[in-house]
Amino acid sequence: MREQYPVLEVHNLYRLVSRLRMFKSQEEIAKMKRAIEITKDGIERIASHMRPGINEAELEAHFSFNLRVSGSKHYAFDPIVAGGARATVLHYEDNEQVVQDGELVLIDIGAEFDHYNADITRTLPVSGTFSERQKSIYNLVLKAELEVIKAIKPGIPFANLNEITKQVLAEGCKDLGLIGNDQELANFYYHGVSHGLGLDTHDVGDYNIELQPGMVLTVEPGIYITEEGIGIRIEDDVLVTADGCEVLSEGILKTVDEIEAFMAKANAAR
């Protein structure tokens, strides 16, 4: 093109387009909310069918069924349905093993609606109730997630979110006897707490910036203990607003009490 049109200037627009995509319009947010609603229904359908001896593939199939009847044709990404120690594998996608009584199942799923994505993670007990150990670890992860969400507002450096996560998790892991110093946390938490969300599940954009209104990001702390066969992650989708943030995925089962009550009702209805 330069040879044929020497006066033509050719520029790479990737950075400009990426920055534009970091800020969502009301129309885009509405599509993401619909994707999240479909994902919420899928999580509840999985939770209502959870039982010892069921295959991870069957649990995934319940989400797939819900996806199609809800008007969505595509996953936002390949689902993760990981029972027991498999939940400590960060991107486990085989989804082919049988889950056992006493295990937890990490479910990281998302629907795509009109090209916009949801990305939600919940961790559920196969039997419908958490053991005391599982509950302690779960509540630590939940505490970290809530602290990060509370910190989200315009002007906060994106990188600060992961520092808040590590601070909360390190303190809690010491109390649980998992670590003796902060550096050992990397053995049990080995990913970032957040990424952009939109047309891509891990959306484009510059993360070396301060948060601004209109950005949509995930919050997803986790603890992974291979020796105990426990992997717990909790993830929500959050919109940065003018004075703080809005949890777009508010209302999806999350606390121990909410999960156990929902699964007890589902088990009683079988």
Secondary structure, 3 states (H helix, E strand, C coil): CCCCCCCCCCCCCHHHHHHHHCCCCHHHHHHHHHHHHHHHHHHHHHHHHCCCCCEHHHHHHHHHHHHHHCCCCEECCCCEEEEHHHHHCCCCCCCCCECCCCCEEEEEECEEECCEECCEEEEEECCCCCCHHHHHHHHHHHHHHHHHHHHCCCCCECCHHHHHHHHHHHHHHHHCCCCCCHHHHHHCCCCCCCCECCCCCCCCCCCCCECCCCCEEEECCEEEEHHHCEEEECEEEEEEECCEEEECCCCCCCCHHHHHHHHHHHHHHC
